[in-house]
Amino acid sequence: MKLPEELQFIANARKPQKTTDASMHGRVCIVTGATSGVGYHAAKCLAQAGADLVMVCRNGEKAGIFQQELQREFHIRVDVVLADFSCLAEVRSAAESILARYPHIDVLINNAGVHHTSRQLTDEGYETVFCVNHLAPFLFTRLLLPRLIESAPARIIQVNSQGHRFGGLDLSDLDWGRRRYKGLQSYGASKTAQLLTAWKLAEELEGSGVTINAMHPGEVRTNIGMNNGLLYRLYQRYLLWWVLKDPEISGKAIYYLAAAPEMEKVSGKFFNLTIEEKPACHALDRTIGNRIWTISEQLTGLACAD
């Protein structure tokens, strides 16, 4: 029996995934949050395919160890740019550093993310989950976009989540100052905003040779959420992890989306790993999408720059 459209993601998770052996030799790929989980395996798959990597990471020590591992094993160029995506000033600095070093960018993978069970604000005054998961990659992408267009064909991949189906996006209360904070809905709000702005950007990029797609990386074991309290960490490590898959499948899926020749002109789509599917209806509302785009430009200072 065919599942209702809104539940099709359950069946899609069990479908055989698409693969590619396309070379990435000479391609410059930027991966945020590359030192663990999904980002780690994405970086490793791209390195194995010959790509030169720029890893944007918060932890310099972990990044340095991984950098040496990749260089030793695959003999590629690997640069590390340090930035904490809870600070938009650091996001700007990271983008400036990359633009100064790289005249050509082929792939941008926005992977860094966070999940909190309690409300926290960044030093700049933004709700942390919304900042790290949406505002930071929104700003980072826009700052790098001219270089990506100059480098076309180029690809942008937003590592999103089925968590967008939790909803929670309230344009009048983005920092959860008036509502009771709910971790899953806060996470869902950030991922919904990311999807809504991806559709807008896909339209603006038509004819440029630059594509943007979003993907759910699968139900895999990652460290996201391990910054929360002891009870949550115990639940995740000793209960939840037993039913989750190895994040290697996520890395392979991202590599497919970044490298497969058949994906070169595909844009404005949502993938469950490598299977295209329809997001939740609230993540397709173009009226809300235009509004969150404008708000995101204002919050990140891009509106002033324009």
N, C-alpha and C positions, 0 to 999 in steps of 0.2 A: 504494500500500500504506500502510495506517494505521500510524503509528509507535507503539511501546509508550508507555504513559502517561508513564513517567519521561523519555522523550525528546521528548514533544510540544512542549516549549518551542522546539525547533528549527523546527518547522513554524509555530508561533504567531508567531515573529519575522517571518515572510514574509507574514502575513495583512494584509489592508487594515485600517487602524486606524479606530476610531470617532472622530467629531469632534462638536463642538457650537459653536454661536455664541451660547450663553446669556450674557447680560450679568452682570457681577460688580459693577455700579455700586453703591457704598455698602457693599460687603462689605469687611471687614477680614481680610486674609490675612497670616499670618506665614510667612516662608520663611527657613530656616537655610541657611547656606552659599550665599548668593545672588550672590556676586561673579564667579563663573565657571561654565562648564560647564552642567550640568543645572539648578542653582539659578538661574543667570543667565537662562536661556531660560524657565524656569517663571515667574520674576518678570516678565519682559517680556510673556509671554502674558497673565498676570493683569492687568497694568497696561493692556494694550491693551483688555482687556474692561471696564476701568473700576474695578478693585479698588483700594482703599487698601492700601498695603503696609507691613509692618514687616519689615525685613531684619536678621536676626541674623547678624553677620559678625565675623571675627577681624581683618581688615585694614581699618582705618578709612579709609585713603587711597583704596583701591579702592572701598570702599563709598560714600564721598562722591562720587566721580566718577560712579558708576552711579546714585546717588540723583539727581544733577542731570540726568543723561541722561533718566531716566524722568519726572521732573517737567516737564522742558522739552518732551518729546515727547508725553506723555499727559495732562498737567495734573491729576495726581492727588496725593494726600498720600503721601509716602514718608518713613518714619522709619527711622533706623539705630540698632540696639542692638549695642554691641560685647561680644563674649564669645568666649572660646576654649573649645571644648567638651572640651578635654583637662583642664579644671579645673572640677570640679563646683561649686566656690564661685562661679565666674563664671556658670555656668548658673543657679544660684539667683538671683544678682543680676540677670541678664537677665530672668528670669521676674517678679521683683518689680517691675522697671522697667516691664515691659509691663502688668502688672496695675494699676499706679498710673496709667498713661496711658490705658488702653483699657477702658471699661466693657462693651465688646462685642467678641467675637472669633468670626469665622465659619469660618475655615479655618486649620489648622496643618499646615505641610508640613515634616516633619523630613527634611532633605536633606543636611546636613553629614556628611562622611565622610572616612575616611583609610585608606590601605593601606601597611603597612610590610613590608619584606623582612627586617628584623632586629628582635629583641625590644627594646622600649623601655618604660620605666615613666614614668608621669606623676609630677609633684611630690607628688601625693597617694597614690602607691603602686599605681596601677592599671595594667594592661597598656594601652598607649595606644590601640590599635585597638579593643579591647573597650570602653574608656571612651568614645571619641568616637562610635563607631558604635552602641553600645547603651546604656550607662549614662546618658550625657548626654541623649539624646533621651527615654529612659524617665523620667528625673527632670523634664526640661523639660515633657513632656506631662502628667505627674501634677500638677505645680504649676499648670499652666494649666487643668487639667480642670474645676474648679468654674466658671470663667468661661465655658468652652465650653458646659457644660451649661446655665448661665443664658442663654446666647445661642442655644440650639437653635432651629431645626436648624443643626447645625455639622458640620464634617468634619475628620478627621485623616488625613493621608496619610503613610505611612512609605516613603521612597525606599529600597528594599531592593536586592536583586541576585540574579541567578542564581548568584552566588558562594556563596549559602547552601548550594548543592548540594555544595560542597567539604567540608562538615561541620566537624569539629574541636572541637565543643563538649564539653568535659570539665568537669563541675561540680566535680570535686575539684582541678582545676588551671587555673582561669580565667586566671591570670596567666602561664602557660607557664613556671613556675619549675622544674618537674620534667621537662618534655618538651623535645625539640629543637624550637626555634621554626621553624615553616613559615608563610611569609607568606600563602599562599593559604588554608591551613586556619585561621589566625588570623582572617582576614577572613571566612571562612565561618562560624566560630564566632560572631562578633559579629552577623552577619546572621541566623543561625539563632536566636540569643537574641532578636533583635528580632521575628522572626516569631512565636515561641512566646508572647511576652508580648502581642503584638497580638491573638492569638486570645482570650487570657484577658480582655483589656480589652474586646474586642468583646462578650463575654458579659456583662460587668459593666455595659456601657452600653446593653443592650437596653431599649427603652422610653424612653430618655432624650432621643432626638432627635439624639444625637451618634453618628456612624459613624466607624469606623477601618478603613482598608484599606492593604495594602502593594502596592508595584509595583516591577517591574524596569524601569529607564529605557532599556533597549535597549543594544546594543553600540555605544556612541558615544564620541567623542573628548572626554576630560575631563583635568583636571590631577591627578586622584587618582593617587597613586603617584609624582608628580614630586618628592616630598621625599626619595626614596631615592637611592642611589648613582649615580655617573655612568653606569655600564654599563646599569643599569635605565632611566635617563632616555633614553639614546641608543636603546635597544631600543624604548621606548614611542613616542618622538617620530618616529623614522625608519623603523621597521618596522611596529609595531602600528597606528599612526594611519592608515596607508594603507588598512587593511581595515575601519576603523571608520566609523560614520556621523556626520553632523552632529548635535550634541546638541539642535538645534532640535526634533527629533522627540520628545525627552523632555519638553521644555517644553509642547508641544501635548498630549501624553498626560496630563501632570499637570493641565493646565488642564481637560481633559475630565473627569477624575476629581473635580476640585474644583468644577466648574460645571454639568455636565450634569444636567438635571432627573431623568433616569432613574436617576441614581446616588444620589439623596437618601436612600434607605432601604437601600442595599446596604452591608453591613458584614461584617467578618471574612473578606475575600477577598484573594487574591493575583492580581495582574495582570501580564502581560507587555506592557508599555506599556498598551494599553487592552483586551487580550484576557485574559479570566479563564482561569487554569490552576491545576493542582494543584502545590503545592510538593513538594520532596523529602520522603519519608516521615519522616525524622528530625526535620523541622521541623513535624510534625503530632502529635508525641508529647505528649499532654496531661499525662501524669505528669511528664515532664521539664519541661514548660511551667510547671506549678504550682511546681516546685522552683526554676526559674530566676527566676520572679516573686518568690518569697520572698527568694531571695538578692539579687536586684536591689534590693528594698526595703531590705534590710539594708545593702548597700554604699552606697546613696545617702542613707541616713539617714531614709528615709520610714517605716521600721518604727517608729523612735523617735517620729516625729511622730504616728503613729496611736495 
